[in-house]
Amino acid sequence: MKFICLTFLIIYGITDSRSEQYEVVGFVDPVFAVAGEDVILPCSVKPSISVEDMRVEWFRSDLKDSQLVHLYEDHEDGNAEQIESYRGRTELTHQELERGNASLRLSSVRVSDEGRYKCFIQSKSWYDDVTVDVSVEAVGRPPVITVDGFDDSGGLHLQCDSEGWNPEPVLEWLNREGVRLSSETTETHRNTDGFSVRHTITVYERNSKIHCRIRLRHHMLETQIITSNKRFNPGRTSIILISAVFVLVVIAGMLIAACVRKNRELGQLNNENRKIEREHDDLQKEKSRMQQECGRLQNVRSRIQQEFSSEHDQLEQEKSRIQQEMKTGKEDK
Ligand SMILES: *[C@@H]1O[C@H](CO)[C@@H](O)[C@H](O)[C@H]1NC(C)=O
């Protein structure tokens, strides 16, 4: 399409040299935009003629795939093919088009709007374009300092994070006197939201203020942390730990001793119990032996009683026999 136009233009140019007087102009310098604010991307035809009947196309020449930012054609805006992220944020002032002004208003600028734009204007008889570079300045979030632990030598590990900057900001650590401290590790990531930075440092100063400062041109954001003069002494921690362990060992020892003593007492009681049981058995045996003896003695007694009573009977018989004899003796006399 452009090729056909170009061919057409060359042919037209030969026949009508008047069209060569027109050119599309913008800014030589890049346009600075501030994230969140609106920006005008300048583009106009010189000398000024109305572009109302022309085709005005704004596109991103630095992007590979879809490139359309804003299209004006057949007296109206046609943004069906527009890049998604520009939806509802672009505007051409139609009165200005009459004056040859095809500047694009881009509202609530984002970091992702940074890049190279082309303003392409085409009439039946000619076309031209101009490149407009846009750089976006975004002031990020205030830095956040995180205490990321301490080491054996009492050093305090600090980490400072901040995100949403564009272009890349400068992050630095400062002590109470404002002297720069060099970061241990530095990380920078870039996404559509801008740059995020993370620096770490190990601090040995006590009772001091440490600042994390982020600068971008004349913008500056800062956060501070106050390190206490209490040492994060790992020695003390281990003493506390050792004491705790010692106390635990002592308690455990006492418990074990108590258990052992209880066990020993229990054993003694058991022994005692067994002895008593044994004695009880002995006594039982003695008792049954006594009972046997008692039974035997009773037998003896009853036997003696029997003997005695039979003796008695014999004697009684003897006695009555003698009395009988005496009676008969008297009668004989
Ligand atoms: C072109 O139009 C824009 C608004 O779309 C305006 O801000 C700008 O001042 C105009 N430029 C000139 C040179 O008139």
The ligand as a Gaussian input file, in Angstrom:
#p B3LYP/6-31G(d) Opt

LIG

0 1
 C       -1.540000      21.115000      18.660000
 O       -2.626000      20.537000      19.339000
 C       -2.405000      20.264000      20.701000
 C       -3.638000      19.592000      21.269000
 O       -3.927000      18.439000      20.558000
 C       -2.029000      21.509000      21.453000
 O       -1.763000      21.232000      22.784000
 C       -0.853000      22.151000      20.802000
 O       -0.538000      23.365000      21.444000
 C       -1.094000      22.384000      19.322000
 N        0.111000      22.886000      18.710000
 C        0.168000      24.031000      18.074000
 C        1.446000      24.381000      17.485000
 O       -0.815000      24.777000      17.995000

